[in-house]
Every structure is written in structure tokens, then in C-alpha cells.
Amino acid sequence: MAGILYLCPTPIGNLGDISERVIETLKEADLIAAEDTRNSMKLMNAFDIHVPMTSYHEYNKTQKAYTLIDKLKEGTNIALITDAGTPGISDPGEVLVKMCHEEGIGVTSLPGPCACIVALTLSGLSTRRFCFEGFLPADKKEKEEVIEDLKREYRTIVLYEAPHHLKATLEELRRNLGGERKIAVCRELTKKFEEVSRLTLEEAVSFYDKNEPRGEYVLVIEGIDRKAEKEEQKKNWEELSFEEHMKIYTDRGIDRKEAMKSVAKDRGISKSDVYKALLEK
Ligand code: SAM
């Protein structure tokens, strides 16, 4: 019988956050695949876990996944851990899970610490709908494309960032999303110097101009305020005459009746009001 791959979340700063089930699963596994075996040794020592370890990191993730799949097929139960947090979230776990599914190997994911969720819940921003972007792409063009999408994002946005890129990222976000946009800069979560700074992007840029970023960061940014945007649009529409407004739609090949409906919707008035206004001009 094939083995099972267990995704085991580990603490993102506070050792007390490991679950009993994760400790038990790690102790019972035949093999632990870890992002950095030296780093994970501290965790193993802290919880008295004595199971062989092998490395599974970003640089060998596809090649090594084949080796791990072979072992799973032979019946080896493997627990996957990363440096911190939930395997598969902005770390190499994703590739291995995909390959297991393709090979018909069982995978189970244990719940546990994840910096994205800790930051989101602490941010004080809307948690009802959110999107997780992980790290912004390193490639300049790809990064610009992602930021372009974020400009129109209504949901709360969660980003991971390394301290040495923080200033540049905040500046780029301010330039594109506007200085008034709210952000919660979440730092050193679950650790002694945990801190959540609720600022505007303008304030965040100016704070980090004077203070060197230190530690680990998650950025939680408010999405576009849909209601305010509609108000803004209404204001802009009202700057146009009714004929100019109609022309936006008729120029797109939309017939006058449908165009009137759209104009009414944009301005938050009835179709008959649009009709009257057009007759009156
Ligand atoms: N798999 C992990 C998880 O579940 O959160 C994330 C791994 S990713 C390689 C590492 C990034 O997560 C860091 O650069 C930082 O943005 C964020 N992070 C991890 N631990 C953190 C902490 N204690 N406080 C703030 N951010 C943290």
C-alpha cells in the first residue's frame, strides 16, 4: 500500500503554537521532508522527535518530488514541513502536493499556523473577502502586471514581503494604489516584538524612510471601497451632458434604448429621467 503525505504546519515564531496532532504525526512518520533540515532540527529537538529527515527546498523541488513520490509509492509515510507555517503557502509544498494528486497518492493537510491568516485576522480590515498574493513577483514586468490587477481589487489584499524589499514595495504600492489607502503592516507575528501598525500607504512610506525594517512582515491592504468608487463615478458622470454620456455607449455600437438604461444606472436615476433630460436639451 502506498504511503500518505502529511502536510504539517509548524510555528511561525511561538513554539507553543504547534498542535498535538502535528507532533504525533511527525513522530509517527517514516520520513520528514523539511525545507531546511538544519533549521528544522531545533524543532525536532524541542519536541523530542527522532525521525530521519531529508531536504525538500525551492531549488530541488521538482527533482526531489520524484524521489519522494517513489518513496510514497513504496509505502513510506512522509510528513512535509517548511521553515515555518503551513506547507504549500508561498513555499515549495505546492509542487509536491500536485504531483501526489497526479500519481493517486493520498495527501492530508493538518490545520495550523499561517502568517497570512494571523495577519489578516489582526489587521482590523475587512476579512469577509480577501485575496492572498504571497510575494510579489521578482520579475519587473510580472510585478507591474500584478500591481495593475491590485489597483482594481475590491477584496482585502494580503502580501508577504522580505525586510530588505519592504521600503521599495511600500513606495510602489503608494504610487499605484494611492497614499490614502489603508494598510496594516504586521511584523514579527506570534513573537516577542509582534506589532501591527495601522497606517495609510503614505504614512507607511514615510515611517520606513526614517526607520530600518527589521524582522518578518505581512502587509494587509484594504481593497477599493466599492461604494465610494460608485459615488466618485457618479460625480464624474454628472460632469458630462446626457448626450455626451449616451455617446459613450452608442459609440460602442449599443442601441439608444440600451444606452439609456446604462446611463440611468451610471447616474443612479430612472430611465424615464434620462429620456426627459434628452428631450429637454
Ligand atoms: N508557509 C508560510 C506560512 O504559512 O505563512 C510562509 C512562508 S514564506 C517563505 C515566509 C514569509 O511569511 C515571510 O517572508 C513573511 O512575509 C511571512 N512570515 C512568516 N512568519 C512570519 C511572522 N512571524 N511574522 C510576520 N510574517 C511572517
Residues whose N, C-alpha, C, O or C-beta is under 5 A from the ligand:
A	BS01	SAM	I12 G13 A84 G85 T86 P87 I89 S90 D91 P113 C114 A115 C116 Y160 E161 A162 C186 R187 E188 L189 E216 Y217 V218
